[in-house]
Each structure stands twice: as C-alpha cells, then as structure tokens.
Amino acid sequence: MTLVDTPATTTGGPALTQERRLVTAIPGPRSQELMNRKAAAVAAGVGHTLPISVVAAGGGVVVDADGNSLIDLGSGIAVTGVGNSAPRVVEAVSAQLGAFTHTCFTVSPYEGYVAVAEKLNELTPGDHEKRSALFNSGAEAVENAIKIARHYTKKQAVVAFDHAYHGRTNLTMGLTAKNIPYKNGFGPFAPEVYRAPLSYPFRDGGLDGREAAARAITMIEKQIGAENLAAIIIEPIQGEGGFIVPAAGFLPALVEWATANGVVFIADEVQTGFARTGAWFASEHEGIVPDVIVTAKGIAGGLPLSAVTGRAEIMDSAMAGGLGGTYAGSPIACAAALATIETYEQDGLVERAKEIGSVLIGRLNALRTADPRIGDVRGRGAMVAIELVDPATGAPDAALTNKVAKFAHEQGVILLTCGTYGNVIRFLPPLTISDELLVEGLGVVAEGLKQA
C-alpha cells in the first residue's frame, strides 16, 4: 500500500494515493484468505459484492489487503458521502470515546443527541415546528415512522410503491417490493401494507407526473380508502428499485392528496439524504415538504445512526417511552453526525454533488448516444444510474449488467447494480472523489460495455 505525506483531497480519509492500482488479480491471495474464513464463519445469507479484504479507504479509493487500490463508485451504498475516515469525524469520535461510550439516552440523556435533533429540525424541508427521534438503521427508522403515523392518525393502512426498498425487517420487507433477495421465504409479513404504481418515466409510456399520481390515487381510494390510510411512504428517488426519478409533478400531487385526506406523507430519504442529490434532501428538488422524513446512511460518516424527523404534533403524539432503543442515538454516532454535517456545510459538498452529477450525466449520456443498450440515464447529483436493455425490445438486460459490473470489479472499480429487474448500474461516489478518478472509473465502465 502506497501512502503519501499529504491528503489527496481536502475532505476526508487517510492520506492514500488517489489512484487505481492493481497489484494482484482481484481477489488477491490475502483477500482470498479472508473469503475462505468468511465462508467458514459467517452465515451464507450475508453476501458480498466484491471478494476483497479492505484495510484502508479515503477520498475516492478503497485499498485491500493485497495492496490493490480500487476506485470507489459505491460509497458503501451512499454512506460515506464525506469520504471514509473524514478528519472532522475521526476527531469528534475520538474525543467522544475518551469521554464516554454509552449511557442509553432514554436512561440518562446527553447533549450530542439533542444537538443532532436540533440540526435535523433545522436542515430538513419546511419551516414548521419539528421534532426528531434517533435510531440505529434506516429500516428501524422506517418502522418507527410508520409506528408514529399510525399512532397519530389512529389508522392502520400504509401505502408503499412499486419498486420500493425500505429495509429488511419484517415490516420493512412488507414495504419493499423486490422478492429476491429481500423477501423470498421470510414471510408472513406485517399486515395492512399496500402497494401503488410509481411514476417510472422510462417505462410509463409518456405518462406525466400528474397523470401517474392520479393513477396511484385512484387505486388508493378504490382499494384502501383514505379513511383507513395512516401513511404514504415513498423514496423521492428510488434507490434499490433502480434510481427511478418520478416525473415532475408526481410527488407534489401525492402530498396535496395526503394533506387533504389526513394521511401522513413520509419521505424515505435514507439513500437520497445529506447532499447526495445536489440538495440537502431530494424532496427539495420537487419543492415538497414531507410530514415526516426518514434519514440514515450519509448522516454520520459511516457510523450507525438514523433518524425520524417530522411535524411536532405528529412526532409528539407517541406516549413517553414509546420511542427509543438501547443504542438509539449512540453518543459516538451523534458525535460523528455533528462532524459529518459540519463537513457537508464547511466543505461545500452540496455543490460538489452537483458537479459530480454534471460529470456523470454528461459522460453517461455520451455513452448512451453511441450504445443503444443504454436505455436510460437518470438521477440527480451524485446519485445517477444507467438502465441496460435489449435495444430491439427494450426488455431489461440483467445479464449484460452483471457482465459490466464483473468487468469493473476485476479492473479495480467498485460498482453497484440495482433495479427490480437487475438491469441498472448505479453510481454513488463519495463526494470527496476527484474528477480524474471519477472519469477514469467511468472509462472502465465504458470498456466493460464494449467488452460485453
């Protein structure tokens, strides 16, 4: 592993040389040793995308035990927006470790939790009075958002959307659309969960946002009834479902209907939140103000933390003791979150996400022009995807997607796929990545398409 004396970026991570470097085949012998140990010790259901053993990461690279340096186009699934081991995060966590590691906020509170809640109430869309509650994971936060909405409305039904992903717990599996690998054989799932059609511009046959919303609302009114519906939950840009950006007008129409009918509108911004899309939250692109917003992933620089933030009257409806958890709002994670948010603010990472988006959209659209197998390029900021199809029929081409991803992995680029049909390649680089690394990584993807 090659180290340099000064960081290659100003915003995070160990001082690693910012380059793609292949010393061995991937996996190399040391990584293969770990894979063998994993197979013998870790449950088979815990999979992995790349068979490597990570020893360091920062800026736009991940380094494995064999000395290979890989370009990171995944950010640990949109978690390390500020970069791995960002300096402010490391400093804040180290200081908190020296003070205390745990008391349980619901036993003896501490300032860090309150400060994170204050910051979330300030940053999330809308100028109404808000409250926040902290948890450990995105799925846990989604569960609590639904729990709060049901308690507030005294209703039970919940609507999620086609292609949605909301987690792997029992309730969130019910909300999630994709069967394999998330749901198959794990039921029965929680009751009173319903699914409505999403706006999917690439496959909607020209349906505009308002028309798509009317289609969904009609289904909700006829099959469920607003009088039974506690909440609508939706990702403003879908993540695992394929980075689907609803047509303009779709989200505002849903919010209008929910408000008029006493239904809590929940925005799941677990993957889209915290500068990822070129705004603090993806809801801002459509000008919507959710009643409740769920956050996680990019909130704490890699430490486990999530949150539910919402209108004060909704959030305060739960009885005292009704929300919480032993590790919810860990003091260490809260210290990391405050430092992470400061890094987004002080290092201009919202604007940096827009710049990354310009590079991604420009380069990928150029590829699309030359390659009809790229059916669609979509996304916002540093959350962009390509959908690969059979150019003759438009049918999803999961086999091609897997070939391109496999080629990228072998060539030292961390690349993630997604989509209900397994035919979407998603780009989620750290916001600390350089343009040079980003363009090089895209070049590897282009070569993978050519080779396939």
SVG drawing of the C-alpha trace seen along z (x, -y; Angstrom):
<svg xmlns="http://www.w3.org/2000/svg" viewBox="-63 -28 68 51">
<polyline fill="none" stroke="black" stroke-width="0.4" points="0.0,0.0 1.4,-3.3 1.0,-6.3 1.7,-10.0 2.6,-12.7 -0.4,-14.9 -4.1,-14.0 -5.0,-13.9 -8.3,-15.6 -9.3,-18.2 -12.4,-16.5 -11.6,-13.1 -9.9,-9.9 -6.4,-8.6 -3.7,-10.1 -4.0,-7.5 -2.6,-7.9 -5.7,-8.7 -5.2,-6.2 -6.5,-3.0 -3.7,-0.4 -3.8,3.3 -1.0,5.3 -2.7,8.7 -5.8,10.2 -9.0,9.5 -9.2,11.2 -5.6,11.4 -4.2,14.1 -4.8,12.2 -8.3,11.2 -9.0,14.8 -7.8,16.0 -10.5,13.7 -13.1,15.0 -12.3,18.6 -12.6,17.5 -15.9,15.7 -17.4,18.9 -16.5,20.9 -17.6,18.4 -20.3,16.0 -23.9,17.0 -24.3,17.8 -27.1,15.2 -24.6,12.4 -23.3,11.9 -20.8,9.5 -20.3,7.7 -16.5,7.8 -14.3,10.6 -11.8,8.2 -10.5,7.6 -10.5,3.8 -7.7,2.3 -8.0,-1.4 -10.2,-3.9 -10.4,-7.6 -11.0,-10.2 -12.2,-8.2 -10.4,-4.9 -10.6,-1.7 -7.4,0.3 -7.4,4.0 -5.0,6.3 -3.1,7.2 -2.3,3.5 -4.8,3.1 -6.4,-0.4 -9.9,-0.5 -11.9,-3.5 -15.0,-3.8 -18.2,-4.4 -20.4,-3.0 -19.6,-4.9 -20.7,-1.8 -24.1,-2.2 -24.3,-6.0 -22.9,-6.1 -19.5,-7.8 -20.6,-11.0 -17.9,-13.0 -15.3,-10.3 -14.0,-7.5 -12.5,-8.4 -13.2,-12.1 -10.9,-14.2 -13.6,-16.0 -15.4,-12.7 -12.3,-10.9 -11.5,-13.8 -15.1,-14.0 -15.4,-10.3 -12.0,-10.0 -13.0,-12.8 -16.3,-11.2 -14.6,-7.8 -12.4,-9.5 -15.4,-11.0 -18.0,-8.1 -19.2,-5.4 -22.8,-4.8 -25.4,-5.6 -28.6,-5.0 -30.3,-8.3 -33.6,-7.1 -31.9,-6.4 -29.6,-9.4 -29.6,-11.9 -26.6,-13.7 -26.1,-16.8 -25.0,-15.1 -28.4,-13.5 -30.2,-16.8 -27.8,-18.7 -28.3,-16.2 -32.1,-16.5 -31.8,-20.3 -29.7,-20.2 -32.1,-17.8 -35.1,-20.0 -33.2,-22.9 -32.0,-21.3 -35.0,-19.2 -37.6,-20.8 -40.2,-23.1 -40.2,-25.9 -42.8,-24.4 -42.1,-23.2 -40.4,-19.8 -39.2,-17.1 -36.7,-14.3 -36.0,-10.8 -32.8,-8.9 -32.4,-5.2 -29.7,-2.8 -30.6,-1.9 -32.7,-3.0 -35.1,-0.1 -35.5,-0.8 -36.3,-4.4 -38.8,-3.5 -40.5,-1.1 -40.7,-4.0 -42.0,-6.4 -44.9,-4.0 -45.5,-3.4 -45.7,-7.1 -48.0,-7.8 -50.4,-5.0 -50.5,-6.3 -51.1,-9.9 -53.8,-9.1 -55.5,-6.2 -55.5,-4.4 -53.5,-1.4 -53.1,-1.0 -49.9,-2.1 -49.1,-2.5 -45.7,-2.0 -44.9,-1.9 -43.8,0.4 -40.0,0.9 -39.7,-0.4 -37.0,0.6 -37.4,-0.3 -35.4,2.3 -35.1,5.9 -37.0,6.1 -40.5,7.7 -42.5,4.5 -40.0,3.0 -39.8,6.2 -43.5,5.9 -43.0,2.3 -40.1,3.4 -41.2,4.6 -38.4,6.8 -38.7,10.5 -35.2,11.9 -33.0,11.5 -35.0,9.4 -38.3,11.3 -38.3,14.8 -39.2,17.3 -39.1,14.8 -42.9,14.2 -45.5,13.8 -45.1,10.0 -46.9,7.3 -50.5,6.7 -52.2,3.6 -49.4,2.8 -50.5,1.9 -48.7,1.1 -49.4,-1.6 -48.0,-2.2 -45.0,-4.5 -44.2,-7.1 -41.4,-5.4 -40.8,-7.7 -38.7,-5.3 -41.4,-2.6 -44.6,-4.7 -45.4,-5.3 -45.3,-9.0 -47.5,-9.4 -46.7,-12.7 -46.3,-13.2 -49.8,-14.4 -51.3,-11.6 -49.2,-9.0 -50.2,-10.4 -53.9,-10.3 -53.5,-6.6 -51.9,-5.9 -54.5,-7.9 -57.4,-6.2 -56.0,-2.8 -55.6,-4.0 -59.1,-5.5 -60.8,-2.5 -58.8,0.4 -58.0,-1.0 -59.9,-4.2 -58.4,-7.4 -60.4,-6.9 -58.3,-3.8 -54.9,-5.1 -52.4,-6.2 -49.4,-7.0 -47.9,-7.1 -44.2,-6.3 -42.0,-6.9 -38.4,-7.4 -38.2,-10.8 -35.7,-9.0 -35.9,-5.2 -32.6,-3.5 -32.5,0.3 -35.5,0.1 -33.4,-1.4 -32.7,-5.1 -36.1,-5.9 -36.8,-9.7 -40.6,-10.2 -41.9,-12.6 -42.2,-16.2 -45.5,-16.8 -45.9,-13.2 -44.7,-13.9 -46.4,-17.2 -49.7,-15.7 -49.3,-12.9 -48.5,-15.4 -51.6,-17.5 -53.8,-14.5 -52.3,-13.2 -52.7,-16.6 -56.3,-17.0 -57.2,-13.5 -55.4,-13.4 -52.7,-11.0 -49.2,-11.3 -46.7,-11.7 -43.4,-10.1 -40.3,-10.7 -37.8,-7.9 -34.5,-9.8 -32.2,-7.1 -30.3,-6.9 -31.1,-10.3 -30.4,-12.5 -27.4,-14.6 -26.2,-16.3 -26.3,-13.1 -28.6,-14.5 -27.2,-18.1 -29.5,-19.3 -29.6,-18.6 -32.6,-16.3 -34.1,-15.1 -37.5,-16.3 -36.3,-19.8 -36.0,-19.2 -39.7,-18.9 -40.4,-21.6 -42.3,-19.2 -42.4,-19.3 -42.9,-15.9 -44.9,-15.5 -42.2,-13.0 -38.7,-12.4 -36.6,-9.3 -32.8,-9.6 -29.7,-7.3 -26.8,-6.3 -25.0,-9.6 -25.9,-11.0 -22.9,-10.0 -19.9,-9.4 -20.1,-5.6 -21.3,-5.2 -24.7,-3.5 -27.3,-6.2 -30.7,-7.0 -33.5,-9.5 -37.2,-10.3 -37.9,-14.0 -41.4,-15.4 -44.1,-17.8 -44.1,-18.4 -47.8,-17.4 -47.1,-14.1 -43.9,-13.2 -45.2,-14.2 -48.3,-12.0 -46.5,-8.9 -46.6,-8.3 -43.5,-8.9 -41.3,-5.7 -43.0,-4.7 -39.8,-5.6 -36.2,-4.7 -33.9,-1.7 -30.8,-0.7 -28.3,-2.0 -30.6,-4.5 -28.7,-7.8 -25.4,-6.4 -23.2,-9.2 -20.4,-8.1 -22.7,-8.1 -24.1,-11.5 -20.6,-13.0 -19.9,-11.6 -23.1,-13.0 -22.4,-16.5 -19.0,-16.4 -20.4,-14.9 -23.0,-17.7 -20.3,-20.3 -18.2,-18.7 -21.0,-18.9 -21.5,-22.5 -17.9,-23.7 -16.5,-21.8 -19.3,-22.7 -20.3,-19.2 -23.9,-20.0 -22.3,-22.0 -19.7,-19.2 -22.6,-16.7 -23.9,-18.9 -20.5,-19.0 -20.2,-15.2 -23.7,-14.9 -22.7,-17.1 -19.7,-14.8 -21.8,-11.6 -24.8,-12.7 -22.6,-14.2 -20.3,-11.2 -23.1,-8.6 -25.3,-10.4 -22.4,-10.4 -22.1,-6.7 -25.9,-6.3 -25.7,-8.1 -23.2,-5.6 -24.7,-2.5 -28.4,-1.7 -28.1,0.9 -28.1,-2.0 -31.9,-2.6 -31.9,-5.4 -29.6,-7.7 -31.3,-9.2 -30.6,-10.6 -29.6,-13.8 -26.3,-14.9 -24.0,-12.1 -26.9,-9.6 -27.1,-8.6 -27.8,-5.3 -28.0,-3.7 -30.6,-1.2 -29.4,1.5 -31.8,3.1 -32.2,5.2 -32.0,2.5 -34.5,4.3 -37.2,4.8 -36.4,2.5 -36.5,5.6 -34.3,5.4 -30.9,7.0 -29.6,8.2 -27.0,10.5 -25.3,7.5 -25.5,5.6 -23.8,8.4 -21.0,8.7 -20.2,5.0 -20.2,5.0 -17.9,8.1 -15.5,6.5 -15.4,3.3 -14.7,5.2 -11.8,7.2 -10.4,3.9 -10.4,2.2 -13.7,0.2 -16.3,0.7 -19.6,0.7 -23.1,1.5 -26.1,2.8 -29.8,2.4 -33.3,2.4 -36.3,4.7 -35.1,6.4 -31.4,6.4 -30.5,4.3 -29.4,1.0 -25.9,-0.2 -25.8,-2.9 -23.1,-5.5 -22.7,-6.7 -19.2,-8.0 -18.0,-9.7 -18.4,-13.5 -14.7,-13.7 -13.8,-11.9 -11.7,-13.8 -12.9,-14.4 -9.9,-12.4 -10.8,-9.3 -14.4,-9.6 -13.7,-9.9 -11.3,-7.0 -13.9,-4.9 -16.5,-5.7 -13.9,-4.8 -13.7,-1.3 -17.4,-1.0 -17.4,-2.1 -14.7,0.5 -16.8,3.1 -19.8,2.3 -17.5,2.6 -16.1,5.9 -19.6,7.3"/>
</svg>
